[in-house]
Amino acid sequence: MSAINLSENSLTELPAGFGSLPLKDINFAQNKLGSSNFAWLRQDTIRMSLASINLSENKVISNDCTNLLDDEFHYFVDRSQI
């Protein structure tokens, strides 16, 4: 599995185990995720594999997210919620 789409699920939290998955594309759009839910992005496996993550229409604040994501990632945050 290299991609996962968990959009429109009303997710409020993500397990730390996500960081051990070698996912390339992740879609978390239209959930209820806040910026504190992404510590798993610091894990080596996900950092080496992830190419894009869609966080649009969540409670994520763009500036908080950029602290966890490097320039090598493509990410989408709904800027209307900032």
C-alpha positions in Angstrom: 0.0 0.0 0.0 1.5 3.3 -1.0 -1.6 5.6 -0.7 -4.4 6.0 1.8 -7.5 8.1 1.6 -9.2 8.8 4.9 -11.1 11.9 3.8 -14.5 12.7 5.2 -14.3 10.4 8.3 -14.5 13.0 11.1 -11.1 11.9 12.4 -9.9 13.9 15.4 -6.7 11.9 16.1 -4.2 9.7 14.3 -2.2 6.8 15.9 1.5 7.2 16.1 1.8 4.0 14.0 1.1 6.0 10.9 4.8 7.1 11.0 5.9 3.5 10.5 4.0 3.1 7.2 5.9 3.7 4.0 3.0 5.7 2.5 3.6 8.0 -0.5 0.3 9.8 -0.7 -2.1 10.6 2.2 -5.5 12.2 2.0 -6.9 13.4 5.4 -9.2 16.1 3.8 -12.5 17.0 5.5 -11.8 15.7 9.0 -11.4 17.4 12.4 -7.6 17.0 12.8 -5.7 19.7 14.7 -2.0 20.6 14.4 -1.1 18.6 17.5 -2.0 15.3 15.7 1.0 15.1 13.5 4.1 14.1 15.6 4.1 10.8 13.6 5.4 12.8 10.6 8.8 13.0 12.4 9.3 9.3 12.1 12.0 8.1 9.6 9.9 5.7 7.6 7.2 8.2 6.7 9.7 11.0 6.1 11.5 8.9 3.6 8.4 7.8 1.7 5.8 10.6 1.9 5.4 12.7 -1.3 2.1 14.4 -0.6 -0.4 14.9 2.1 -3.8 16.6 1.8 -5.0 18.3 5.1 -7.6 20.6 3.6 -10.7 21.3 5.5 -9.3 20.4 8.9 -8.5 22.4 12.0 -4.8 22.4 11.0 -3.1 25.8 11.0 -0.7 26.1 8.0 2.2 27.5 10.0 2.0 24.7 12.5 2.1 22.1 9.8 5.1 23.6 7.9 7.1 23.1 11.1 6.6 19.3 10.6 6.9 19.2 6.8 10.0 19.8 4.8 10.1 21.5 1.3 10.3 18.0 -0.3 6.7 17.3 0.6 3.6 18.5 -1.3 0.9 19.4 1.2 -2.4 21.0 0.9 -4.0 23.0 3.8 -7.2 25.0 3.4 -6.0 28.5 3.9 -9.5 29.8 4.4 -9.4 28.3 7.9 -6.3 30.2 9.0 
